[in-house]
């Protein structure tokens, strides 16, 4: 079974590499379109499906499975995407400080089994408890540049920010391995 990862994320590439030895990377480039008022879970599933659908339509995806994923951070129902600039990153980190929030990742897998198109779509949710962050720590972290390409303006792998997690660690990094494994087992059972 050949796979394509519809993402340029180095974190997703590394995580998927623990499940699949070889896969292509063809990042989705389309504009993300969603309806206002979607729950975080519905939002990540919609975006993951858009990414997977975009790549699955390409001629080079024929006969292969495409994996699309999207991750958001949600605090009190507000979705925190990637920060627009340093001020936005600081705002998000101050909001997350000393609070519990959720991280949602949608996963969509599209391929064919016995000539029939199959689309599997699901999501994972992890609760994350943040440390109390000082203004100095937030400034230093934002100056490092690390938060700028991450949902919620942080990477759990960066250390020193998170007090506790309840659920999948890999989900918070950007690809819930447990869920991916489960969906891949479902695909195998269909063949």
Secondary structure, 3 states (H helix, E strand, C coil): CCEEECCCCHHHHHHHCCCCCCCEECCCCCCCCCCCCCCHHHHHHHHHHHHHHHHHCCHHHCCCEEEEEEEEEEECCEEECECCCHHHHHHHHHHHCCCEEEEEEEEEEEEEECCEEEEEEEEEEEEEEECCCCHHHHHHHHHCCHHHHCECCCCHHHCCCEEEEECCHHHHHCCCHHHHHHHHHHHHHHC
